[in-house]
Each structure stands twice: as C-alpha cells, then as structure tokens.
C-alpha cells in the first residue's frame, strides 16, 4: 500500500495545525475497508466500523510481528474501554508511527522529520502488503529522484529485511 502524498492531509499540513492521523490511516487501508462491506468507513455503523477495523488490525504486523502482540501492554491497559474505543486508540497509536514523518508539528529543531523504527504491513496469508511511500521529485529537466520520505521508508524496509528492527516494544 502506498501512502498518497498528494492527499490534501499531507499536502496542506503545516506546523500549528492538528494532523488527522486517523483519516490518513483510513485512506491508506481503504481497499481493505471496502472488502468488508463495500462502503467507506464513515458510512458504516459504529459496530460495523469496529468489526471492519478489528479485522484489518488482526491481519496487520509491525516489524513482521502481529500488531496485537506488539502492542499487548497498551491493549491490556485499555480493558475498561469498549471494543470500538480500543480499536480507535490502536489505530491512532499505529497511525502516529506510520505517518509521523508527514506531521510538521513533530519535526525536529534542525529541520529533520520525525522517524520511528517500525514498518507496518497487512499480512494476507503470507503475502505482506507494506505501507510505504514511493514518491519521486523532479530534479532538472528529465531526472527524478526519490524524496526524503521514500528514502526513509526504503531504509525501514531494508532494516526490516535484515531483521534489525525491534520485535517488541
């Protein structure tokens, strides 16, 4: 799954404005949402949205470890919440990892963007669909080079392939 950097959420984000992580997550995993009831998430009831997102989360992995195993402590600490609230909290937690680099509010003082040591994917019976960025920028008249975001995600993929990313929190 490619992150659409032409999306208004990313394109018009700026320092001082809240970054809608959840909306970017829903757009990125939209093809899996549509598999559930062939409807956008905002058109589903709270119960159906909870079931839909829970099904996606059950298939998701972080650094090739199931998300529910990786974030077990957080999930256990939310035991008082409804299933829907737990799912939304987990989506928010994951989205802040996945899309932190696009949030201008989290940029460092030296101008660098926020980075994590986690790469997410949806595991479809052994075939992993990683959430990545494959943006290119034009340099000169004909040449295109990967953006800094693309290089960041490529680095995460390479570290994951070599087993250098943490397998637990």
PyMOL CGO cylinders between C-alpha atoms (Angstrom):
from pymol import cmd
from pymol.cgo import CYLINDER

trace = [
    CYLINDER, 0.00, 0.00, 0.00, 1.41, 3.31, -0.98, 0.3, 1, 1, 1, 1, 1, 1,
    CYLINDER, 1.41, 3.31, -0.98, 0.86, 6.44, 1.04, 0.3, 1, 1, 1, 1, 1, 1,
    CYLINDER, 0.86, 6.44, 1.04, -0.71, 9.04, -1.23, 0.3, 1, 1, 1, 1, 1, 1,
    CYLINDER, -0.71, 9.04, -1.23, 1.41, 12.14, -0.62, 0.3, 1, 1, 1, 1, 1, 1,
    CYLINDER, 1.41, 12.14, -0.62, -0.77, 14.16, -3.00, 0.3, 1, 1, 1, 1, 1, 1,
    CYLINDER, -0.77, 14.16, -3.00, -3.52, 13.80, -0.42, 0.3, 1, 1, 1, 1, 1, 1,
    CYLINDER, -3.52, 13.80, -0.42, -4.72, 17.14, 0.98, 0.3, 1, 1, 1, 1, 1, 1,
    CYLINDER, -4.72, 17.14, 0.98, -4.00, 15.87, 4.51, 0.3, 1, 1, 1, 1, 1, 1,
    CYLINDER, -4.00, 15.87, 4.51, -0.28, 15.71, 3.73, 0.3, 1, 1, 1, 1, 1, 1,
    CYLINDER, -0.28, 15.71, 3.73, -0.07, 18.43, 1.11, 0.3, 1, 1, 1, 1, 1, 1,
    CYLINDER, -0.07, 18.43, 1.11, -1.64, 21.14, 3.22, 0.3, 1, 1, 1, 1, 1, 1,
    CYLINDER, -1.64, 21.14, 3.22, -0.37, 20.10, 6.64, 0.3, 1, 1, 1, 1, 1, 1,
    CYLINDER, -0.37, 20.10, 6.64, 1.55, 22.80, 8.43, 0.3, 1, 1, 1, 1, 1, 1,
    CYLINDER, 1.55, 22.80, 8.43, 3.04, 23.50, 11.79, 0.3, 1, 1, 1, 1, 1, 1,
    CYLINDER, 3.04, 23.50, 11.79, 0.42, 24.51, 14.31, 0.3, 1, 1, 1, 1, 1, 1,
    CYLINDER, 0.42, 24.51, 14.31, -2.45, 22.64, 12.62, 0.3, 1, 1, 1, 1, 1, 1,
    CYLINDER, -2.45, 22.64, 12.62, -3.60, 19.31, 14.08, 0.3, 1, 1, 1, 1, 1, 1,
    CYLINDER, -3.60, 19.31, 14.08, -2.60, 16.39, 11.85, 0.3, 1, 1, 1, 1, 1, 1,
    CYLINDER, -2.60, 16.39, 11.85, -5.51, 13.98, 11.17, 0.3, 1, 1, 1, 1, 1, 1,
    CYLINDER, -5.51, 13.98, 11.17, -3.64, 10.69, 11.55, 0.3, 1, 1, 1, 1, 1, 1,
    CYLINDER, -3.64, 10.69, 11.55, -6.82, 8.61, 11.65, 0.3, 1, 1, 1, 1, 1, 1,
    CYLINDER, -6.82, 8.61, 11.65, -8.12, 9.94, 8.31, 0.3, 1, 1, 1, 1, 1, 1,
    CYLINDER, -8.12, 9.94, 8.31, -4.79, 9.24, 6.60, 0.3, 1, 1, 1, 1, 1, 1,
    CYLINDER, -4.79, 9.24, 6.60, -4.81, 5.71, 8.06, 0.3, 1, 1, 1, 1, 1, 1,
    CYLINDER, -4.81, 5.71, 8.06, -8.37, 5.08, 6.79, 0.3, 1, 1, 1, 1, 1, 1,
    CYLINDER, -8.37, 5.08, 6.79, -7.47, 6.33, 3.33, 0.3, 1, 1, 1, 1, 1, 1,
    CYLINDER, -7.47, 6.33, 3.33, -4.31, 4.21, 3.19, 0.3, 1, 1, 1, 1, 1, 1,
    CYLINDER, -4.31, 4.21, 3.19, -6.09, 0.98, 4.17, 0.3, 1, 1, 1, 1, 1, 1,
    CYLINDER, -6.09, 0.98, 4.17, -9.26, 1.88, 2.24, 0.3, 1, 1, 1, 1, 1, 1,
    CYLINDER, -9.26, 1.88, 2.24, -9.04, -1.15, -0.08, 0.3, 1, 1, 1, 1, 1, 1,
    CYLINDER, -9.04, -1.15, -0.08, -9.25, -3.42, 3.00, 0.3, 1, 1, 1, 1, 1, 1,
    CYLINDER, -9.25, -3.42, 3.00, -12.14, -1.38, 4.40, 0.3, 1, 1, 1, 1, 1, 1,
    CYLINDER, -12.14, -1.38, 4.40, -14.03, -1.75, 1.11, 0.3, 1, 1, 1, 1, 1, 1,
    CYLINDER, -14.03, -1.75, 1.11, -13.53, -5.53, 1.22, 0.3, 1, 1, 1, 1, 1, 1,
    CYLINDER, -13.53, -5.53, 1.22, -15.65, -5.67, 4.38, 0.3, 1, 1, 1, 1, 1, 1,
    CYLINDER, -15.65, -5.67, 4.38, -18.93, -4.09, 3.23, 0.3, 1, 1, 1, 1, 1, 1,
    CYLINDER, -18.93, -4.09, 3.23, -18.02, -2.28, 0.02, 0.3, 1, 1, 1, 1, 1, 1,
    CYLINDER, -18.02, -2.28, 0.02, -18.58, 1.05, 1.76, 0.3, 1, 1, 1, 1, 1, 1,
    CYLINDER, -18.58, 1.05, 1.76, -16.41, 3.82, 3.13, 0.3, 1, 1, 1, 1, 1, 1,
    CYLINDER, -16.41, 3.82, 3.13, -15.75, 3.68, 6.86, 0.3, 1, 1, 1, 1, 1, 1,
    CYLINDER, -15.75, 3.68, 6.86, -17.73, 6.86, 7.56, 0.3, 1, 1, 1, 1, 1, 1,
    CYLINDER, -17.73, 6.86, 7.56, -20.82, 5.19, 6.04, 0.3, 1, 1, 1, 1, 1, 1,
    CYLINDER, -20.82, 5.19, 6.04, -20.65, 2.21, 8.42, 0.3, 1, 1, 1, 1, 1, 1,
    CYLINDER, -20.65, 2.21, 8.42, -22.33, 2.00, 11.81, 0.3, 1, 1, 1, 1, 1, 1,
    CYLINDER, -22.33, 2.00, 11.81, -20.07, 2.16, 14.86, 0.3, 1, 1, 1, 1, 1, 1,
    CYLINDER, -20.07, 2.16, 14.86, -20.41, -1.61, 15.31, 0.3, 1, 1, 1, 1, 1, 1,
    CYLINDER, -20.41, -1.61, 15.31, -19.58, -2.38, 11.67, 0.3, 1, 1, 1, 1, 1, 1,
    CYLINDER, -19.58, -2.38, 11.67, -16.69, 0.09, 11.68, 0.3, 1, 1, 1, 1, 1, 1,
    CYLINDER, -16.69, 0.09, 11.68, -15.32, -1.58, 14.81, 0.3, 1, 1, 1, 1, 1, 1,
    CYLINDER, -15.32, -1.58, 14.81, -15.60, -5.05, 13.26, 0.3, 1, 1, 1, 1, 1, 1,
    CYLINDER, -15.60, -5.05, 13.26, -14.08, -3.86, 9.98, 0.3, 1, 1, 1, 1, 1, 1,
    CYLINDER, -14.08, -3.86, 9.98, -11.09, -2.18, 11.63, 0.3, 1, 1, 1, 1, 1, 1,
    CYLINDER, -11.09, -2.18, 11.63, -10.59, -5.11, 14.02, 0.3, 1, 1, 1, 1, 1, 1,
    CYLINDER, -10.59, -5.11, 14.02, -10.41, -7.50, 11.02, 0.3, 1, 1, 1, 1, 1, 1,
    CYLINDER, -10.41, -7.50, 11.02, -7.78, -5.31, 9.38, 0.3, 1, 1, 1, 1, 1, 1,
    CYLINDER, -7.78, -5.31, 9.38, -5.80, -4.98, 12.63, 0.3, 1, 1, 1, 1, 1, 1,
    CYLINDER, -5.80, -4.98, 12.63, -5.81, -8.77, 13.09, 0.3, 1, 1, 1, 1, 1, 1,
    CYLINDER, -5.81, -8.77, 13.09, -4.04, -9.05, 9.73, 0.3, 1, 1, 1, 1, 1, 1,
    CYLINDER, -4.04, -9.05, 9.73, -1.59, -6.23, 10.46, 0.3, 1, 1, 1, 1, 1, 1,
    CYLINDER, -1.59, -6.23, 10.46, 2.00, -6.64, 11.50, 0.3, 1, 1, 1, 1, 1, 1,
    CYLINDER, 2.00, -6.64, 11.50, 4.63, -4.23, 12.78, 0.3, 1, 1, 1, 1, 1, 1,
    CYLINDER, 4.63, -4.23, 12.78, 8.22, -5.25, 12.02, 0.3, 1, 1, 1, 1, 1, 1,
    CYLINDER, 8.22, -5.25, 12.02, 6.77, -8.64, 10.97, 0.3, 1, 1, 1, 1, 1, 1,
    CYLINDER, 6.77, -8.64, 10.97, 5.20, -9.20, 14.42, 0.3, 1, 1, 1, 1, 1, 1,
    CYLINDER, 5.20, -9.20, 14.42, 1.40, -9.23, 14.80, 0.3, 1, 1, 1, 1, 1, 1,
    CYLINDER, 1.40, -9.23, 14.80, 0.20, -5.79, 15.93, 0.3, 1, 1, 1, 1, 1, 1,
    CYLINDER, 0.20, -5.79, 15.93, -1.88, -7.23, 18.77, 0.3, 1, 1, 1, 1, 1, 1,
    CYLINDER, -1.88, -7.23, 18.77, 1.19, -9.00, 20.14, 0.3, 1, 1, 1, 1, 1, 1,
    CYLINDER, 1.19, -9.00, 20.14, 3.48, -5.97, 19.70, 0.3, 1, 1, 1, 1, 1, 1,
    CYLINDER, 3.48, -5.97, 19.70, 1.06, -3.61, 21.50, 0.3, 1, 1, 1, 1, 1, 1,
    CYLINDER, 1.06, -3.61, 21.50, -0.23, -6.12, 24.07, 0.3, 1, 1, 1, 1, 1, 1,
    CYLINDER, -0.23, -6.12, 24.07, 0.55, -3.86, 27.05, 0.3, 1, 1, 1, 1, 1, 1,
    CYLINDER, 0.55, -3.86, 27.05, -1.43, -0.96, 25.58, 0.3, 1, 1, 1, 1, 1, 1,
    CYLINDER, -1.43, -0.96, 25.58, -4.35, -3.20, 24.66, 0.3, 1, 1, 1, 1, 1, 1,
    CYLINDER, -4.35, -3.20, 24.66, -4.41, -4.68, 28.15, 0.3, 1, 1, 1, 1, 1, 1,
    CYLINDER, -4.41, -4.68, 28.15, -4.38, -1.19, 29.71, 0.3, 1, 1, 1, 1, 1, 1,
    CYLINDER, -4.38, -1.19, 29.71, -7.50, -0.26, 27.69, 0.3, 1, 1, 1, 1, 1, 1,
    CYLINDER, -7.50, -0.26, 27.69, -9.56, -3.17, 29.06, 0.3, 1, 1, 1, 1, 1, 1,
    CYLINDER, -9.56, -3.17, 29.06, -12.17, -0.81, 30.56, 0.3, 1, 1, 1, 1, 1, 1,
    CYLINDER, -12.17, -0.81, 30.56, -12.93, 0.70, 27.13, 0.3, 1, 1, 1, 1, 1, 1,
    CYLINDER, -12.93, 0.70, 27.13, -15.46, -0.60, 24.63, 0.3, 1, 1, 1, 1, 1, 1,
    CYLINDER, -15.46, -0.60, 24.63, -14.15, -2.61, 21.66, 0.3, 1, 1, 1, 1, 1, 1,
    CYLINDER, -14.15, -2.61, 21.66, -14.76, 0.37, 19.39, 0.3, 1, 1, 1, 1, 1, 1,
    CYLINDER, -14.76, 0.37, 19.39, -12.75, 2.70, 21.66, 0.3, 1, 1, 1, 1, 1, 1,
    CYLINDER, -12.75, 2.70, 21.66, -9.91, 0.16, 21.90, 0.3, 1, 1, 1, 1, 1, 1,
    CYLINDER, -9.91, 0.16, 21.90, -9.80, -0.19, 18.13, 0.3, 1, 1, 1, 1, 1, 1,
    CYLINDER, -9.80, -0.19, 18.13, -9.74, 3.59, 17.64, 0.3, 1, 1, 1, 1, 1, 1,
    CYLINDER, -9.74, 3.59, 17.64, -6.96, 4.01, 20.21, 0.3, 1, 1, 1, 1, 1, 1,
    CYLINDER, -6.96, 4.01, 20.21, -4.89, 1.31, 18.49, 0.3, 1, 1, 1, 1, 1, 1,
    CYLINDER, -4.89, 1.31, 18.49, -5.48, 2.88, 15.07, 0.3, 1, 1, 1, 1, 1, 1,
    CYLINDER, -5.48, 2.88, 15.07, -4.34, 6.24, 16.47, 0.3, 1, 1, 1, 1, 1, 1,
    CYLINDER, -4.34, 6.24, 16.47, -1.24, 4.67, 18.03, 0.3, 1, 1, 1, 1, 1, 1,
    CYLINDER, -1.24, 4.67, 18.03, -0.27, 2.90, 14.79, 0.3, 1, 1, 1, 1, 1, 1,
    CYLINDER, -0.27, 2.90, 14.79, -1.07, 5.91, 12.59, 0.3, 1, 1, 1, 1, 1, 1,
    CYLINDER, -1.07, 5.91, 12.59, 1.21, 8.14, 14.67, 0.3, 1, 1, 1, 1, 1, 1,
    CYLINDER, 1.21, 8.14, 14.67, 4.04, 5.67, 13.97, 0.3, 1, 1, 1, 1, 1, 1,
    CYLINDER, 4.04, 5.67, 13.97, 3.27, 5.27, 10.28, 0.3, 1, 1, 1, 1, 1, 1,
    CYLINDER, 3.27, 5.27, 10.28, 2.71, 8.90, 9.35, 0.3, 1, 1, 1, 1, 1, 1,
    CYLINDER, 2.71, 8.90, 9.35, 4.81, 10.82, 11.90, 0.3, 1, 1, 1, 1, 1, 1,
    CYLINDER, 4.81, 10.82, 11.90, 7.22, 11.89, 9.16, 0.3, 1, 1, 1, 1, 1, 1,
    CYLINDER, 7.22, 11.89, 9.16, 4.47, 13.90, 7.44, 0.3, 1, 1, 1, 1, 1, 1,
    CYLINDER, 4.47, 13.90, 7.44, 3.36, 15.79, 10.58, 0.3, 1, 1, 1, 1, 1, 1,
    CYLINDER, 3.36, 15.79, 10.58, 5.14, 19.17, 10.55, 0.3, 1, 1, 1, 1, 1, 1,
    CYLINDER, 5.14, 19.17, 10.55, 4.35, 19.58, 14.27, 0.3, 1, 1, 1, 1, 1, 1,
    CYLINDER, 4.35, 19.58, 14.27, 6.71, 16.71, 15.04, 0.3, 1, 1, 1, 1, 1, 1,
    CYLINDER, 6.71, 16.71, 15.04, 9.68, 17.99, 13.02, 0.3, 1, 1, 1, 1, 1, 1,
    CYLINDER, 9.68, 17.99, 13.02, 12.91, 18.44, 14.94, 0.3, 1, 1, 1, 1, 1, 1,
    CYLINDER, 12.91, 18.44, 14.94, 14.53, 21.83, 15.54, 0.3, 1, 1, 1, 1, 1, 1,
    CYLINDER, 14.53, 21.83, 15.54, 17.21, 21.07, 12.93, 0.3, 1, 1, 1, 1, 1, 1,
    CYLINDER, 17.21, 21.07, 12.93, 14.53, 20.63, 10.25, 0.3, 1, 1, 1, 1, 1, 1,
    CYLINDER, 14.53, 20.63, 10.25, 14.57, 16.82, 10.12, 0.3, 1, 1, 1, 1, 1, 1,
    CYLINDER, 14.57, 16.82, 10.12, 11.26, 14.99, 10.16, 0.3, 1, 1, 1, 1, 1, 1,
    CYLINDER, 11.26, 14.99, 10.16, 10.15, 12.56, 12.87, 0.3, 1, 1, 1, 1, 1, 1,
    CYLINDER, 10.15, 12.56, 12.87, 11.18, 8.93, 12.37, 0.3, 1, 1, 1, 1, 1, 1,
    CYLINDER, 11.18, 8.93, 12.37, 10.34, 5.62, 14.02, 0.3, 1, 1, 1, 1, 1, 1,
    CYLINDER, 10.34, 5.62, 14.02, 11.82, 2.14, 13.93, 0.3, 1, 1, 1, 1, 1, 1,
    CYLINDER, 11.82, 2.14, 13.93, 8.57, 0.48, 12.87, 0.3, 1, 1, 1, 1, 1, 1,
    CYLINDER, 8.57, 0.48, 12.87, 7.25, -0.60, 9.47, 0.3, 1, 1, 1, 1, 1, 1,
    CYLINDER, 7.25, -0.60, 9.47, 3.66, -1.79, 9.14, 0.3, 1, 1, 1, 1, 1, 1,
    CYLINDER, 3.66, -1.79, 9.14, 2.02, -4.21, 6.74, 0.3, 1, 1, 1, 1, 1, 1,
    CYLINDER, 2.02, -4.21, 6.74, -1.14, -6.20, 6.19, 0.3, 1, 1, 1, 1, 1, 1,
    CYLINDER, -1.14, -6.20, 6.19, -0.38, -9.91, 6.03, 0.3, 1, 1, 1, 1, 1, 1,
    CYLINDER, -0.38, -9.91, 6.03, -2.68, -11.62, 3.51, 0.3, 1, 1, 1, 1, 1, 1,
    CYLINDER, -2.68, -11.62, 3.51, -1.95, -15.29, 4.13, 0.3, 1, 1, 1, 1, 1, 1,
    CYLINDER, -1.95, -15.29, 4.13, 1.81, -14.83, 3.97, 0.3, 1, 1, 1, 1, 1, 1,
    CYLINDER, 1.81, -14.83, 3.97, 1.87, -12.08, 1.35, 0.3, 1, 1, 1, 1, 1, 1,
    CYLINDER, 1.87, -12.08, 1.35, 2.79, -8.86, 3.10, 0.3, 1, 1, 1, 1, 1, 1,
    CYLINDER, 2.79, -8.86, 3.10, 1.39, -5.56, 1.80, 0.3, 1, 1, 1, 1, 1, 1,
    CYLINDER, 1.39, -5.56, 1.80, 3.70, -2.95, 3.38, 0.3, 1, 1, 1, 1, 1, 1,
    CYLINDER, 3.70, -2.95, 3.38, 2.64, 0.64, 3.97, 0.3, 1, 1, 1, 1, 1, 1,
    CYLINDER, 2.64, 0.64, 3.97, 5.33, 2.62, 2.17, 0.3, 1, 1, 1, 1, 1, 1,
    CYLINDER, 5.33, 2.62, 2.17, 5.98, 5.87, 0.36, 0.3, 1, 1, 1, 1, 1, 1,
    CYLINDER, 5.98, 5.87, 0.36, 7.30, 5.78, -3.21, 0.3, 1, 1, 1, 1, 1, 1,
    CYLINDER, 7.30, 5.78, -3.21, 7.37, 9.48, -4.02, 0.3, 1, 1, 1, 1, 1, 1,
    CYLINDER, 7.37, 9.48, -4.02, 9.73, 10.90, -6.59, 0.3, 1, 1, 1, 1, 1, 1,
    CYLINDER, 9.73, 10.90, -6.59, 10.70, 14.52, -7.10, 0.3, 1, 1, 1, 1, 1, 1,
    CYLINDER, 10.70, 14.52, -7.10, 11.81, 16.12, -10.33, 0.3, 1, 1, 1, 1, 1, 1,
    CYLINDER, 11.81, 16.12, -10.33, 15.41, 17.29, -10.48, 0.3, 1, 1, 1, 1, 1, 1,
    CYLINDER, 15.41, 17.29, -10.48, 16.42, 19.06, -13.63, 0.3, 1, 1, 1, 1, 1, 1,
    CYLINDER, 16.42, 19.06, -13.63, 14.51, 18.61, -16.84, 0.3, 1, 1, 1, 1, 1, 1,
    CYLINDER, 14.51, 18.61, -16.84, 14.20, 14.83, -17.09, 0.3, 1, 1, 1, 1, 1, 1,
    CYLINDER, 14.20, 14.83, -17.09, 15.61, 13.28, -13.94, 0.3, 1, 1, 1, 1, 1, 1,
    CYLINDER, 15.61, 13.28, -13.94, 13.51, 12.09, -10.98, 0.3, 1, 1, 1, 1, 1, 1,
    CYLINDER, 13.51, 12.09, -10.98, 14.95, 11.08, -7.62, 0.3, 1, 1, 1, 1, 1, 1,
    CYLINDER, 14.95, 11.08, -7.62, 13.32, 9.58, -4.51, 0.3, 1, 1, 1, 1, 1, 1,
    CYLINDER, 13.32, 9.58, -4.51, 12.11, 12.05, -1.89, 0.3, 1, 1, 1, 1, 1, 1,
    CYLINDER, 12.11, 12.05, -1.89, 13.48, 12.01, 1.65, 0.3, 1, 1, 1, 1, 1, 1,
    CYLINDER, 13.48, 12.01, 1.65, 10.26, 10.24, 2.73, 0.3, 1, 1, 1, 1, 1, 1,
    CYLINDER, 10.26, 10.24, 2.73, 10.80, 7.49, 0.15, 0.3, 1, 1, 1, 1, 1, 1,
    CYLINDER, 10.80, 7.49, 0.15, 14.39, 7.05, 1.30, 0.3, 1, 1, 1, 1, 1, 1,
    CYLINDER, 14.39, 7.05, 1.30, 13.19, 6.81, 4.91, 0.3, 1, 1, 1, 1, 1, 1,
    CYLINDER, 13.19, 6.81, 4.91, 10.65, 4.08, 4.09, 0.3, 1, 1, 1, 1, 1, 1,
    CYLINDER, 10.65, 4.08, 4.09, 13.21, 2.26, 1.89, 0.3, 1, 1, 1, 1, 1, 1,
    CYLINDER, 13.21, 2.26, 1.89, 15.62, 2.32, 4.84, 0.3, 1, 1, 1, 1, 1, 1,
    CYLINDER, 15.62, 2.32, 4.84, 12.93, 0.89, 7.15, 0.3, 1, 1, 1, 1, 1, 1,
    CYLINDER, 12.93, 0.89, 7.15, 12.20, -1.87, 4.63, 0.3, 1, 1, 1, 1, 1, 1,
    CYLINDER, 12.20, -1.87, 4.63, 15.89, -2.73, 4.31, 0.3, 1, 1, 1, 1, 1, 1,
    CYLINDER, 15.89, -2.73, 4.31, 16.38, -2.81, 8.09, 0.3, 1, 1, 1, 1, 1, 1,
    CYLINDER, 16.38, -2.81, 8.09, 13.29, -5.00, 8.43, 0.3, 1, 1, 1, 1, 1, 1,
    CYLINDER, 13.29, -5.00, 8.43, 14.52, -7.37, 5.74, 0.3, 1, 1, 1, 1, 1, 1,
    CYLINDER, 14.52, -7.37, 5.74, 17.81, -7.75, 7.63, 0.3, 1, 1, 1, 1, 1, 1,
    CYLINDER, 17.81, -7.75, 7.63, 15.99, -8.21, 10.97, 0.3, 1, 1, 1, 1, 1, 1,
    CYLINDER, 15.99, -8.21, 10.97, 17.37, -5.01, 12.52, 0.3, 1, 1, 1, 1, 1, 1,
    CYLINDER, 17.37, -5.01, 12.52, 14.02, -3.56, 13.67, 0.3, 1, 1, 1, 1, 1, 1,
    CYLINDER, 14.02, -3.56, 13.67, 12.74, -4.32, 17.19, 0.3, 1, 1, 1, 1, 1, 1,
    CYLINDER, 12.74, -4.32, 17.19, 10.36, -7.25, 17.55, 0.3, 1, 1, 1, 1, 1, 1,
    CYLINDER, 10.36, -7.25, 17.55, 8.90, -5.99, 20.82, 0.3, 1, 1, 1, 1, 1, 1,
    CYLINDER, 8.90, -5.99, 20.82, 8.29, -2.65, 22.42, 0.3, 1, 1, 1, 1, 1, 1,
]
cmd.load_cgo(trace, "trace")
